[in-house]
Every structure is written in structure tokens, then in C-alpha cells.
């Protein structure tokens, strides 16, 4: 049962990912990406990573995609982006790019096939996932405490960078007159 | 779920390939950023597959899970800075098409 669900969700995730690339308007791209992320969250849950499934929905669907939607609505790209993209030479040099991507994909699949013997499924007992929160916290604050602190510095510097970008922009707007 | 970890890897490879394809053929910078998110998600799935493959019923290996938490964090930072840059770019150029950005002859 869970296996069938996994394959169905994989197909939906891949189809939505293709929708991100093929959609005419950026809004539809964001919604396709949302579908893909939700399918991936359920796949994480099926694979036994309960905390990461929750983090996927909270951080990706809850924060990052809302940020994308904000920007698309703020810049009013709903229709304009679609028109500009269509008039563009979208398929210029696509054959070479498609070939490169196909070669990459075939290479990765070959790599997987070559190491096939090493892989085996792991059974997760129901009700208890692989990423038990206690164990995860022990790893994060024990063995990985230095990357954890580095992550906090990264978050702080991101915050400062975004504020600096936004603030400088506002100052030039005031000087140059509002469009 | 009794699916071999290699199937998770094949799904991750497919998502990553779609992300690379979108990164190469789309001109809209916002969609390019979304394709980067897609690729980061594929990397996440690979980490989780590795974590699952190296776990047994007795010993659980969480290294991959911890790394995917860091990947999610980096993705969030990247989206915030990237979108701030896109807004700055839009105010400067009134467009988000990457073809309009040719000052550096890229």
C-alpha cells in the first residue's frame, strides 16, 4: 500500500516539477512547486522522516513559497511575465541544453545502477520514524554543534544583507523620484 | 515503506534534471530561482536516501537527516537574498528577464 502511494506521489512530484518549468505564468509555477513540495513531504513521511516532513511543509511551503508569491504579486508579474516569456526565443539552443541534461540524468542513473548491489530497503516500524526527535537533537547539538552555530551566523548575515539591500533601494528611490 | 533506497535516488535524479533544465531554458529570474529550490530539494532527497540506506533496524544513522536540515536552512537564506536582489533589479530595470541583464556581457 505504502509502496503504491510512493510511486504515485513520485509521479505527481515529477509532473509538478515539469509544470514549474513549462508553466506560462510565474504564478502557476509557484503553485506547481507547491504541489511538488507537498508530494515530497509525504514521501519523507513514508520513508520514516517525520520531523523533516514537517520542516519541509513549514519552511518550504509556509515560508519560501509565500515569499515567492509576495514578490510575484508585488512586482505584478502574473500576466506580464507570461507575455514577455512567450515572445522570447524560449527554445533557442534547447537541443544542446536538453542533450546536456539528458546526459547528466543518464549518468546519475548509471551511477545508481552501478551501486545497486549496496542498496536495500529499510523497514520502519509503524509509529516510530527514523528521525526520532531526541536522537536528531542529540546529533545537532553534539556532533554537529559547530555547523549549527555557523548556521545561526548565516541566518544573521542573511537578515543583515536583505535589510541592507532593501534600505539602500529606498534611499535611491527617494533621491531619484518615484516611478 | 518497503521501497529500495535506489528508487528514492532515481526520483531525486529526475527532480534535479528537471531543475537543471528549467535553470537553462527559462529567462524569468524568479522561475530560475524556483528551479534552484527544486534542485536543492533533490539534494535533500538524496541525503535522506543515504541516511535511510545506512540505517538498520537497530542502529539509525541520522547524518543525512541533519544535513538536509542544513540544506533547508541554506535554501531559505538563498531565497530571501535572491528575492531581495530580484526586487532591487526590478526597480532598476522594470523587468525580471535575464536577457535584459547584459552589462557584464554574460
Interface residues (C-beta under 8 A of the other chain):
Chain A: X2 X3 X6 X7 X10 X13 X14 X17 X18 X20 X21 X26 X29 X30 X33 X36 X37 X40 X43 X44 X46 X47 X48 X49 X51 X52 X55 X56 X59 X60 X63 X64 X67 X68 X70 X71 X72 X74 X75 X77 X81 X84 X85 X88 X90 X91 X94 X97 X98 X100 X101 X102 X104 X105 X108 X109 X112 X116 X118 X119 X120 X121 X122 X123 X124 X125 X130 X131 X132 X135 X136 X139 X140 X144 X147 X151 X154 X155 X158 X161 X162 X165 X166 X169 X173 X179
Chain B: X1 X2 X3 X4 X5 X6 X7 X8 X9 X10 X11 X13 X14 X15 X16 X17 X18 X19 X20 X21 X22 X24 X25 X26 X27 X28 X30 X31 X33 X34 X35 X37 X38 X41 X44 X45 X48 X49 X51 X52 X53 X55 X56 X57 X60 X62 X63 X65 X66 X68 X69 X70 X72 X73 X74 X75 X76 X77 X79 X80 X81 X83 X84 X85 X86 X87 X88 X90 X91 X94 X95 X96 X97 X99
